[in-house]
Structures are given as structure tokens and as C-alpha cells.
Amino acid sequence: MDVHLRSTTVCALDAETGEAVTRRFRGNPWGEVAEWMSGFPGPSLAAYESGYLGFAPQRELSGLGVDCVVAAVSRVPRSAADLSSKNDRNDAARMAKAILSHDVTPVWVPSPEIEGLRDLAGAHDAATARLAAAKQRLLAFLARRGYAYGGTTPAGFDCSGFVQYVYRHFGFKITRTATSQYYNDGEHVSRSELMPGDLVFFGSGGEITHVGIYIGGGRFIHAANPRKGVIISSLSESYYNARYFGANRIIFE
């Protein structure tokens, strides 16, 4: 089988005659796939390489009575011809041939709970790496303009001026003051929905007094004051947590 989110391609290969029958299903209708497979004389074995869908196809088909394994990607033979003629139909046929030649090495299929934990850990690691990369890009952008992290140049930056300067560099025109940015630029988003690039505002007594750019991980970059210059702070710091006013999203993917 060759399994994707929008399609499932199955090649049935007869071990005695070598006859191959291929069918492509729209999406992942495992019930239809299992019913189609049951129309061939048994015993039978289905296999696919784990990818975007993980181990879900194996669990679904096994629950429908299909003997299905997940093949170790690195152990499935590939020839130069396979690489040059790669498509769903050929990939499904290659997997069927690998089953008949006993070249399929099944991998361990974890429980849904364990797979979920693995996915969560992987997502956390990926997000951490992206946060570090985004921080480096932003610091490099500032350094190229003579504004070192923690420095006080170029002279004259205040918090909203820094935000406007950064957004202008990336082609976004926003207003000058923190109050105007909050009420006129972008759309309001809740604190729980914050994404890197959002503007975060602070104030007291109903007035906005400070603004920064959220960079992920509960942190934001901002021009703090002439002494500290541009720094990264945490939203959970008591000072900023108590004065958190709201957030706006300027960049929409």
C-alpha cells in the first residue's frame, strides 16, 4: 500500500500467478479498503511505510480483520528505477513485491497513548528549535543595523518605535504609538492564542504604556528603556504579568 492523507493506493499481487491489481481510494476509507482486500483469496498480508499518518492505518485495518504491518522504511529495497519512476501506483507495487520476496521488516506498533506522547515530545522539540532559529534571525537582523542585543543604538528607539521599525523591515506598515497600534493595527487575539510575531501590550489604569513582539515560549522582545536597550523578557515576570493589557496579530499566514 501507498498511504497518504488524501489517497490510499493498494496493489494486490498474486503470489502464484504474479498478476497485479491496483486500486486507488480517495482519502482513507479503511472499511472500503478492507472489503476490497477480502475479495482476493487468502491468506494475505498488507504493508505500508509509516509517514504522515503514522500507525493509524495499521490499527484501523487490523481492527477490520486485515493482517497489516508497518514496514521499516530503511529496509525496503529501492532501485534506481524505483527512484526515477516514483508515484503512488509504483510505490504500492514495490511494496507488494517486497512482501512476496520477504523484504519487509515490520516495525513495532505502539499504543495510541505512547504514540501520542512521542508526537507531543517531537512537536515540543520542533517548536523549541524553531523558537531558537527565530531568535537568531531577529538578533541578526538587529545586529546588521547596529542594534546589538541589550544595546541602546540606534539612538532614539522607544518601545513602539522599535516595533514599527521591525515590522517596516518586513513590509508591514503600522502606526507609531503603542496605543494606536493596539486600537488600529491588526486584530486582537487572546493570550492563550499568542503566536510569534504578535504584538503584546502592557499598561495600567486603562492606559497602554508599553508594547513588544511575542517570540514564542511565553517570551517577547522589546525596547525596555534607554539603559537596557532591546531585551527579551518573559510574560510571566511579575511586572509584565500584572500589566498585561492585550495582544494584536499583524501577520496572518
C-alpha positions in Angstrom: 0.0 0.0 0.0 1.0 3.6 -0.5 -0.8 5.7 2.1 -1.4 9.5 2.1 -3.8 11.8 3.7 -5.8 12.4 0.5 -5.5 9.0 -1.1 -4.7 5.3 -0.5 -3.3 3.2 -3.3 -3.3 -0.6 -2.9 -1.6 -3.1 -5.1 -2.8 -6.8 -4.8 -0.2 -9.2 -6.1 -1.0 -12.9 -6.6 2.0 -15.0 -5.3 1.3 -17.8 -7.7 0.4 -16.1 -11.0 2.2 -12.8 -10.4 -1.0 -10.9 -11.5 -1.2 -7.4 -10.0 -4.4 -5.5 -9.5 -4.2 -1.9 -8.3 -6.9 0.4 -6.9 -6.7 4.0 -5.7 -9.1 5.1 -2.9 -9.9 8.7 -2.3 -8.9 9.6 1.3 -8.6 6.8 3.8 -11.8 4.7 3.7 -10.4 1.8 5.6 -13.7 -0.1 5.6 -13.7 0.0 1.7 -10.1 -1.0 1.6 -10.6 -4.0 3.9 -13.7 -5.0 1.9 -11.8 -4.8 -1.4 -8.9 -6.8 0.0 -11.3 -9.5 1.3 -12.3 -10.2 -2.3 -8.9 -11.9 -3.0 -8.1 -15.5 -2.0 -6.1 -15.7 1.3 -4.0 -15.7 3.2 -2.9 -12.2 2.6 -0.6 -9.6 4.1 -0.7 -5.8 3.8 2.1 -3.4 4.4 3.0 0.2 4.1 5.7 2.6 5.1 4.9 4.8 8.0 4.7 8.5 7.2 2.3 11.4 7.9 -0.5 9.1 9.1 1.8 7.1 11.4 0.4 3.9 12.8 -3.3 4.7 12.4 -3.8 2.8 9.2 -2.4 -0.4 10.8 -4.7 -0.1 13.7 -7.7 0.6 11.6 -7.1 -2.3 9.1 -6.1 -4.7 11.9 -9.4 -3.9 13.6 -11.2 -4.8 10.4 -9.5 -8.2 10.2 -6.7 -7.3 7.8 -3.3 -8.7 8.6 -1.3 -5.4 8.2 2.2 -4.4 9.2 4.2 -1.2 9.1 7.4 -1.6 7.1 10.7 -0.2 8.2 11.4 2.4 5.6 15.2 1.9 5.5 14.8 -1.9 5.0 12.6 -1.8 1.9 14.8 -2.4 -1.3 14.9 0.6 -3.7 16.5 0.5 -7.1 17.5 3.4 -9.4 14.4 2.6 -11.5 12.2 3.0 -8.4 13.5 6.4 -7.7 13.2 7.6 -11.3 9.6 6.4 -11.7 8.3 7.2 -8.2 4.5 7.6 -7.9 1.7 6.2 -5.8 0.9 3.3 -8.1 4.6 2.2 -8.5 5.2 2.6 -4.7 2.3 0.4 -3.9 3.5 -2.2 -6.4 7.1 -2.0 -5.0 5.7 -2.7 -1.5 3.7 -5.7 -2.8 6.8 -7.2 -4.4 8.8 -6.6 -1.2 6.2 -8.6 0.7 6.4 -11.6 -1.7 10.2 -11.5 -1.6 10.2 -11.4 2.2 12.0 -8.0 2.2 9.6 -6.3 4.6 10.8 -5.8 8.1 7.9 -4.9 10.4 8.4 -2.2 13.0 6.9 -2.1 16.5 3.5 -0.5 16.6 3.0 1.5 19.8 -0.3 2.0 21.5 -2.2 5.2 20.7 -1.2 6.6 24.1 2.5 6.0 23.6 2.3 7.3 20.0 0.6 10.5 21.3 3.4 11.0 23.8 6.0 10.6 21.2 4.2 13.0 18.8 3.9 15.6 21.7 7.6 15.3 22.5 8.5 15.6 18.8 6.3 18.7 18.5 7.9 20.3 21.6 11.4 19.7 20.2 10.5 21.1 16.8 8.9 24.2 18.4 11.9 24.7 20.6 14.2 24.5 17.6 12.0 27.0 15.6 12.0 29.4 18.5 15.8 29.3 18.7 16.1 29.9 15.0 13.6 32.7 15.0 15.5 34.4 17.9 18.8 34.1 15.9 17.2 35.6 12.8 15.8 38.5 14.7 19.1 39.2 16.6 21.0 39.0 13.3 18.5 41.5 11.8 19.1 43.9 14.6 22.9 43.4 14.6 23.1 44.2 10.8 21.6 47.6 11.7 23.9 48.3 14.5 21.5 47.4 17.2 23.1 44.8 19.4 21.0 42.7 21.7 20.9 44.6 25.0 22.3 47.7 23.4 21.0 51.2 23.1 21.5 52.1 19.4 20.2 53.2 17.1 19.5 56.2 19.4 16.0 57.3 20.0 14.1 54.0 20.0 11.2 53.7 22.3 9.0 50.6 22.5 6.5 51.4 19.8 9.2 52.9 17.5 11.2 49.6 17.8 8.1 47.6 16.9 7.3 49.9 14.0 10.9 49.6 12.8 10.9 45.8 12.8 7.6 45.5 11.0 8.5 48.1 8.4 11.6 46.0 7.6 9.3 43.1 6.7 7.0 45.1 4.6 4.2 45.9 7.2 3.1 49.5 7.8 1.8 50.1 11.3 1.1 53.2 13.3 3.6 54.9 15.6 2.4 54.8 19.2 1.6 51.8 21.3 -2.0 53.0 21.9 -2.6 53.5 18.2 -1.0 50.1 17.4 -3.4 48.4 19.8 -6.6 50.0 18.5 -5.7 50.4 14.8 -3.3 47.7 13.7 -4.2 44.0 13.2 -6.8 42.1 15.1 -7.0 41.3 18.8 -6.1 37.8 19.9 -6.3 36.2 23.4 -3.3 35.5 25.5 -3.8 31.7 25.0 -3.7 32.2 21.2 -0.4 34.1 21.0 1.9 33.2 18.1 5.4 34.5 17.3 5.1 37.9 15.6 2.1 39.1 17.6 2.3 42.4 19.4 1.8 42.3 23.2 0.7 45.4 25.1 1.1 46.4 28.7 -0.4 49.2 30.8 -2.3 50.2 33.9 -5.3 52.2 34.7 -6.8 51.5 31.3 -3.9 53.1 29.5 -1.3 51.4 27.3 2.2 52.2 28.2 4.4 49.6 26.6 4.5 47.2 23.6 6.7 44.4 22.4 6.9 41.5 19.9 6.0 38.0 21.0 8.6 35.4 20.0 7.1 32.2 21.5 7.7 30.2 24.6 6.0 32.9 26.8 8.6 35.5 25.9 8.7 38.8 24.0 11.4 41.1 22.6 11.1 44.8 23.3 12.9 48.1 23.7 12.7 48.2 27.5 14.4 51.5 28.3 17.5 53.6 27.3 19.6 51.8 29.9 18.7 48.2 29.0 18.0 48.7 25.3 16.4 45.8 23.4 15.9 42.7 25.6 13.9 39.6 25.8 11.5 39.2 28.8 9.0 36.7 30.0 5.3 37.4 30.1 5.2 35.6 33.4 7.6 38.1 35.1 5.6 39.7 37.9 5.9 43.2 36.4 4.7 42.3 32.9 2.2 39.7 34.1 0.4 42.3 36.3 0.4 44.9 33.5 -0.5 42.7 30.6 -3.2 44.6 28.5 -3.8 42.5 25.4 -2.3 41.4 22.0 -2.8 42.0 18.3 -1.9 39.9 15.3 -0.5 41.8 12.3 0.8 38.8 10.3 -1.8 36.3 9.0 -0.5 33.2 7.2 
